[in-house]
Amino acid sequence: MCIYMAGVDVHSADVSAREQFAFSEEQVRQILTELVQKDGISGAVLLATCNRTELYLSVQERRSSAEDDAVSQPAMDISPAELLRQYAHAPEKPFTGRVLTEIDAVQHIMEVACGLHSQILHEEQIVTQVGHAVELARACRSTDGVLDTLFRTAVSAGKEAQTQVSVQNVPLSVSYSAVQQLEQHAGTLDGKTCLVIGNGSMGRLAASLLVQHGCRVFMTLRSYHHGETVIPFGVQPVPYEQRFLQMEAAEIVISATRSPHHTITKKQLEALSRKPVWILDLAMPRDVEADCGTVEGVTLWNLDDLHSSTAPDETALAALRQIAEQYTDTFQMWRNYRDAVPYMQQLKELTTQRILHSTAAEPYAELPQLEEIVRLVTERTVDMLMGSMKSEITPELVRQSCAKIKDRGRF
């Protein structure tokens, strides 16, 4: 199997380019289901968050000839980047994101899970997002053994990074960064009235942080059932349809929904008798029409406008990279051993036959069950040797061993 990754993230594309590749969960399910029905594709996982869309594929190999040393090629006639572009209905122009294969793709997902490629270094939500991506793929039956193990290993790497590495003076997530940046530009938040549009995980976290900073916070809900709908402590629910009425009383508005449509347009904003001073759009695709930023007296920020004002913690960076490399090696060791298993079976059979037809076996040729005994001993011996060399085993190494046994004369 070959591993491929094609994707865009906050470091390779701006928000307008990224939202072309933004998919709802329903769209992700449909894409994954369709992908594994294509010839050559054994597994697919789509990691879709507010700051990245990355497609991971496990692709079958086809040999260019029948020889053992033939070159293997991916059995897929279209590039992962082109697949991603087609599903996103993006314009036909050069793909500006990342396209990675094999060890580079493996290393990348480990680094992603450790928070090394996040907009906010080491942010805490990415591990959950990576885990959700593979869970969704399992539900769609689009994973295979390679991708399932790859993502399980990545989640383990991310969890170790979260528990073992502490990054100094860096916000923990996009929501933390948004509130931190608000405080830097708007002054104290204590006593300010805020409206949060959307009660997903990002919206709830932002609302909780605003409450902790002394804000009076309202949160929109499509429907509200007391005791059933989860809203943060200290936050007052308002019907989504009344958001503009509540917006006229708010100084700060944060929108973080999964809606494919704008929650605020320029026309709707201009119609308000009193407008908010700060609007933060934390959604992907964007909730707030970009032209809202041209309305007098209103400051509009989107995901690309959020950043940490502190320099990277080099010690933490080194520790995170070390964890990512360690788990990359762990996965590669598992994969090499797995891919070598067919050659190990061949090695066992070749060795068994060589012993049975050797001059050393001639005196015992009449013994009952000779072949059964030789086969059992050979298989156990090969298993023991391969197991003791697990970290060094590669498919090519075992294949070469088989070739050498074939070439040797009778002993």
GUMI-566645 format. One line per 5 residues: number of its first residue (from 1); their letters; for each residue y, z, x of C-alpha. Coordinates in steps of 0.02 Angstrom, whole numbers, plus 50000, padded with zeros to 5 digits. Last residue first. Example, Ala and Ser with C-alpha at 12.3 -4.5 7.8 and 13.67 -1.06 7.14 Angstrom:
<kedos>
2) sa) 49947,50357,50684  49775,50390,50615
</kedos>
This chain:
<kedos>
411) frgrd) 48584,50041,51200  48604,49872,51116  48763,49779,51163  48939,49833,51117  49051,49718,51016
406) kikac) 49017,49797,50847  49051,49971,50916  49216,49910,50988  49270,49835,50821  49231,49996,50728
401) sqrvl) 49336,50096,50851  49478,49971,50830  49473,49998,50642  49479,50187,50669  49637,50173,50774
396) eptie) 49716,50046,50657  49692,50157,50505  49780,50300,50595  49712,50470,50648  49819,50578,50763
391) skmsg) 49859,50723,50645  49682,50723,50574  49596,50732,50744  49484,50881,50703  49447,50806,50532
386) mlmdv) 49399,50639,50608  49276,50723,50726  49197,50832,50591  49185,50688,50467  49108,50577,50602
381) tretv) 48979,50711,50644  48935,50744,50462  48913,50558,50428  48808,50533,50584  48694,50681,50548
376) lrvie) 48665,50623,50368  48634,50442,50418  48514,50491,50557  48415,50604,50438  48406,50473,50299
371) elqpl) 48357,50337,50422  48217,50442,50496  48149,50491,50324  47969,50483,50388  47949,50466,50576
366) eaype) 47873,50300,50626  48025,50241,50724  48038,50401,50825  47991,50329,50995  48107,50179,50960
361) aatsh) 48264,50283,50925  48327,50287,51105  48304,50099,51117  48439,50082,50984  48414,50003,50813
356) lirqt) 48428,50165,50713  48572,50225,50822  48672,50065,50801  48638,50063,50614  48704,50239,50590
351) tlekl) 48856,50205,50698  48900,50049,50600  48878,50139,50434  48983,50288,50486  49120,50178,50560
346) qqmyp) 49127,50074,50400  49151,50232,50298  49286,50286,50420  49367,50115,50401  49378,50142,50213
341) vadry) 49451,50317,50245  49589,50258,50364  49716,50230,50225  49696,50410,50166  49710,50479,50343
336) nrwmq) 49867,50377,50375  49942,50431,50209  49912,50616,50235  49985,50609,50412  50132,50507,50348
331) ftdty) 50167,50636,50213  50168,50781,50336  50273,50683,50460  50404,50649,50326  50393,50833,50280
326) qeaiq) 50440,50885,50457  50576,50753,50470  50660,50815,50310  50649,50996,50369  50725,50950,50537
321) rlaal) 50864,50853,50453  50907,51005,50346  50912,51119,50499  51024,50998,50595  51144,50984,50448
316) atedp) 51147,51174,50430  51200,51194,50611  51327,51054,50594  51412,51132,50441  51512,50983,50382
311) atssh) 51702,51004,50382  51780,51083,50228  51884,50996,50094  51731,50949,49993  51749,50797,49884
306) lddln) 51775,50743,49706  51875,50585,49677  51721,50474,49674  51652,50568,49524  51804,50530,49417
301) wltvg) 51977,50607,49414  52116,50575,49290  52289,50654,49303  52392,50641,49143  52582,50657,49134
296) evtgc) 52609,50474,49095  52453,50379,49045  52393,50269,49189  52236,50373,49220  52180,50338,49043
291) daevd) 52161,50158,49103  51991,50205,49176  51916,50236,49004  51834,50407,49006  51647,50433,48989
286) rpmal) 51599,50345,49151  51421,50283,49170  51385,50406,49246  51481,50558,49187  51588,50686,49279
281) dliwv) 51755,50625,49209  51887,50757,49244  52046,50752,49141  52195,50857,49195  52364,50876,49108
276) pkrsl) 52298,50869,48930  52404,50775,48803  52506,50840,48658  52540,50732,48505  52383,50633,48544
271) aelqk) 52389,50446,48506  52406,50401,48691  52235,50478,48724  52150,50379,48586  52227,50215,48648
266) ktith) 52179,50254,48827  51999,50286,48776  51904,50452,48774  51718,50478,48740  51681,50304,48806
261) hpsrt) 51513,50231,48757  51341,50235,48841  51338,50423,48807  51255,50535,48935  51395,50662,48925
256) asivi) 51502,50750,49055  51685,50752,49002  51799,50888,49072  51967,50916,48989  52102,51032,49057
251) eaaem) 52267,51083,48975  52189,51095,48803  52274,51117,48634  52288,50931,48596  52108,50911,48656
246) qlfrq) 52046,51021,48513  52107,50895,48384  52038,50756,48493  51867,50838,48505  51848,50862,48317
241) eypvp) 51705,50735,48299  51607,50826,48435  51604,50983,48328  51673,51136,48418  51576,51272,48509
236) qvgfp) 51663,51422,48590  51612,51469,48767  51600,51651,48820  51415,51643,48863  51357,51465,48892
231) ivteg) 51296,51359,48746  51114,51327,48701  51088,51271,48522  50949,51364,48432  51017,51536,48392
226) hhysr) 51153,51467,48281  51124,51284,48244  51260,51166,48304  51263,50978,48295  51346,50846,48405
221) ltmfv) 51418,50987,48508  51585,50995,48597  51626,51141,48712  51780,51254,48707  51834,51362,48853
216) rcghq) 51972,51492,48871  51984,51503,49059  51966,51661,49163  51886,51585,49318  51714,51643,49262
211) vllsa) 51742,51550,49098  51780,51392,49198  51619,51413,49295  51517,51432,49135  51596,51275,49061
206) alrgm) 51559,51173,49218  51378,51231,49215  51360,51189,49031  51435,51015,49058  51320,50978,49204
201) sgngi) 51164,51037,49112  51205,50942,48953  51329,51009,48825  51451,50864,48819  51641,50864,48809
196) vlctk) 51711,51020,48894  51882,51074,48830  51989,51194,48929  52129,51316,48888  52210,51400,49039
191) gdltg) 52219,51589,49049  52160,51604,49229  52146,51432,49309  52261,51477,49453  52341,51327,49536
186) ahqel) 52317,51155,49463  52281,51064,49625  52168,51184,49722  52096,51264,49566  52051,51095,49494
181) qqvas) 51966,51048,49658  51857,51204,49651  51815,51171,49468  51761,50993,49508  51666,51045,49666
176) ysvsl) 51568,51176,49570  51524,51047,49438  51472,50922,49572  51355,51051,49646  51339,51200,49763
171) pvnqv) 51514,51195,49835  51521,51203,50026  51594,51350,50124  51438,51383,50229  51275,51290,50205
166) svqtq) 51125,51406,50192  50954,51338,50239  50785,51418,50206  50775,51430,50016  50859,51268,49966
161) aekga) 50786,51168,50111  50612,51234,50073  50633,51179,49892  50693,51007,49946  50546,50981,50063
156) svatr) 50424,51034,49926  50508,50912,49807  50491,50775,49938  50306,50812,49960  50278,50799,49773
151) fltdl) 50378,50637,49777  50272,50557,49912  50109,50623,49837  50148,50541,49669  50210,50384,49756
146) vgdts) 50048,50360,49855  49925,50414,49720  49999,50296,49590  50143,50325,49473  50188,50220,49321
141) rcara) 50092,50317,49190  50251,50330,49085  50232,50520,49079  50193,50517,49264  50353,50419,49296
136) levah) 50453,50547,49197  50377,50687,49301  50418,50588,49459  50602,50573,49413  50611,50753,49349
131) gvqtv) 50557,50819,49518  50689,50717,49608  50820,50779,49485  50766,50960,49503  50779,50946,49692
126) iqeeh) 50951,50862,49675  51031,51001,49574  51068,51124,49716  51191,51027,49821  51142,51019,50005
121) liqsh) 51300,50920,50050  51405,50877,49898  51405,50689,49878  51218,50699,49908  51134,50607,50050
116) lgcav) 51078,50759,50150  51031,50858,49995  50855,50903,50054  50781,50794,49916  50884,50646,49977
111) emihq) 50827,50674,50156  50645,50674,50103  50677,50519,49997  50753,50431,50148  50616,50473,50272
106) vadie) 50486,50394,50158  50593,50238,50133  50618,50222,50322  50431,50251,50351  50384,50106,50235
101) tlvrg) 50528,49998,50178  50713,50020,50143  50842,49922,50044  51008,50013,50030  51154,49957,49922
96) tfpke) 51270,49808,49938  51160,49680,49851  51237,49509,49877  51299,49432,49713  51218,49389,49548
91) pahay) 51312,49506,49432  51216,49659,49369  51102,49648,49218  51040,49821,49269  50858,49769,49250
86) qrlle) 50892,49609,49346  50985,49698,49487  50845,49825,49508  50715,49686,49517  50824,49592,49642
81) apsid) 50836,49746,49752  50648,49773,49741  50622,49595,49808  50521,49469,49709  50354,49386,49752
76) mapqs) 50249,49543,49770  50080,49558,49856  50156,49638,50011  50088,49558,50170  49946,49613,50281
71) vadde) 49917,49526,50448  49737,49488,50487  49646,49600,50610  49490,49616,50505  49484,49430,50476
66) assrr) 49485,49360,50299  49658,49285,50315  49839,49319,50261  49787,49484,50187  49864,49548,50026
61) eqvsl) 49946,49717,50009  49982,49813,49850  50157,49878,49819  50211,50057,49791  50389,50048,49726
56) yletr) 50537,50166,49731  50695,50120,49634  50852,50218,49675  51004,50248,49564  51127,50373,49635
51) nctal) 51280,50479,49597  51260,50532,49416  51071,50529,49433  50934,50397,49416  50777,50409,49524
46) lvags) 50660,50272,49466  50476,50289,49513  50354,50142,49519  50170,50120,49562  50040,49985,49594
41) igdkq) 50153,49833,49593  50062,49675,49649  50068,49583,49485  50189,49658,49361  50124,49779,49229
36) vletl) 50181,49925,49334  50361,49867,49319  50363,49854,49129  50320,50036,49096  50441,50094,49230
31) iqrvq) 50583,49990,49156  50551,50051,48978  50547,50233,49029  50705,50213,49133  50793,50132,48984
26) eesfa) 50749,50281,48874  50812,50399,49008  50978,50306,49011  51013,50190,49157  51163,50175,49273
21) fqera) 51153,50022,49387  51318,49943,49332  51387,50121,49339  51364,50120,49526  51482,49973,49556
16) svdas) 51626,50052,49459  51591,50222,49539  51600,50156,49716  51448,50095,49811  51356,50138,49972
11) hvdvg) 51395,50323,49998  51395,50372,49815  51225,50292,49792  51143,50124,49768  50959,50083,49774
6) amyic) 50810,49988,49837  50656,50077,49902  50489,50002,49955  50322,50079,50002  50179,49964,50054
1) m) 50000,50000,50000
</kedos>
